[in-house]
Amino acid sequence: MGMEFIDLFNQWASSYDDTVAGKDPEYREVFKGYEEMLGRLAELSVSPVMEFGVGTANLTRKVIDQNKVVLGVEPSSEMRRIAKVKCPEAAIYDGNFLEYPEMIAPIRSIISSFAFHHLTADEKVEAINKFYDRLEQDGEVIFIDTIFKDEAHKFSLIKDAEKQGFQNLAQDLQEEYYPYLEEIKEMFVKAGFKISFEQLNKYAWLLQAKKGV
């Protein structure tokens, strides 16, 4: 499950916060409004919260500051090290969207930011079914990630990145597993969720999928 990205995550960990803060011009538009987006996601979550792809704990910190319980999962050892320093109040475990320690607490919200696209389509389906089983009856999945409206939208974003000389971004958009809107909608609906989307910037979308509605 996205394990091909682990070395990249470990290398990126020390500069990740600078990237999401907009200091890397190539990814500035991807993370435009980052703090506000995470703040909104944190506000929407209901405790106890399970977070996948904790990274350097930027979202975790916002949720903890709202006095919510967070159980975090992060596959990168270097990201986990930083996360535990920044957010010692959270329980952060080694794992990923598909493999993680069994957690006893009932989960009301499953959250993630800029991580779900690391799963292939089949892995996304498997993870979504696990979410359904893990959540309380009125629980909700709340994600922020890059999503393509359709193939034409994907093509336009790649071409725009290339035009600006952002070759790394263009390559990411072509090679990583960013889903199409209708594709990911169908995955959640088939698993039993009612889902809604809201575009937050040129790349990022807010996904809310409610169980048992």
BELJO-V259370 format. One record per backbone hydrogen bond with DSSP energy under -1.0 kcal/mol. CO is the residue of the C=O (numbers start at 1). NH is the residue of the N-H. E is the energy in kcal/mol with one decimal. If there is no record, write none. Layout:
{{CO/NH/E} {CO/NH/E}}
This chain:
{{2/5/-2.1} {3/6/-1.3} {5/9/-2.6} {6/10/-2.5} {7/11/-2.1} {8/12/-2.5} {9/13/-1.6} {12/15/-1.3} {12/16/-1.2} {15/19/-1.9} {16/20/-2.4} {17/21/-1.1} {18/23/-2.3} {19/22/-1.6} {24/27/-1.4} {27/31/-1.7} {31/34/-1.8} {33/37/-2.7} {34/38/-2.6} {35/39/-2.3} {36/40/-2.2} {37/41/-2.2} {38/42/-2.7} {39/43/-2.1} {40/44/-1.9} {41/45/-1.2} {48/108/-2.3} {48/109/-1.5} {49/71/-2.8} {50/111/-2.7} {51/73/-2.4} {54/57/-1.7} {57/61/-2.4} {58/62/-1.2} {59/63/-2.1} {60/64/-2.9} {61/65/-2.2} {63/66/-1.3} {63/68/-1.2} {64/67/-2.1} {69/49/-3.0} {70/91/-1.7} {71/51/-2.4} {72/93/-3.2} {73/53/-1.8} {73/54/-1.5} {76/80/-2.5} {77/81/-2.0} {78/82/-1.9} {79/83/-2.8} {80/84/-2.5} {81/85/-1.2} {82/86/-2.4} {83/87/-2.5} {87/90/-1.5} {91/72/-3.5} {93/74/-2.5} {99/96/-3.1} {107/136/-2.7} {108/140/-2.1} {109/50/-2.8} {110/142/-3.0} {111/52/-2.4} {112/144/-1.9} {115/118/-2.0} {116/119/-1.7} {117/177/-1.2} {120/124/-2.5} {121/125/-2.0} {122/126/-2.1} {123/127/-2.7} {124/128/-2.8} {125/129/-2.0} {126/130/-1.7} {127/131/-2.4} {128/132/-2.1} {129/133/-1.7} {130/134/-2.0} {131/135/-2.1} {136/139/-2.2} {139/211/-2.9} {140/110/-2.4} {141/209/-2.9} {142/112/-1.3} {143/207/-3.1} {144/114/-3.7} {145/205/-2.6} {148/181/-2.4} {150/154/-2.1} {151/155/-2.5} {152/156/-2.2} {153/157/-2.1} {154/158/-2.2} {155/159/-2.5} {156/160/-2.1} {157/161/-2.1} {158/162/-2.4} {159/163/-2.4} {160/164/-1.5} {161/166/-2.8} {162/165/-1.3} {165/167/-1.4} {166/170/-2.4} {167/171/-2.3} {168/172/-2.5} {169/173/-2.5} {170/174/-1.2} {171/175/-2.5} {172/176/-2.6} {179/148/-2.7} {180/184/-2.4} {181/185/-2.1} {182/186/-2.3} {183/187/-1.6} {184/188/-1.9} {185/189/-2.5} {186/190/-2.4} {187/191/-1.1} {188/193/-2.4} {189/192/-1.3} {194/210/-2.9} {196/208/-2.4} {198/206/-3.2} {203/147/-1.4} {204/200/-2.8} {204/201/-1.6} {205/145/-1.8} {206/198/-1.8} {207/143/-2.2} {208/196/-2.2} {209/141/-2.8} {210/194/-2.3}}
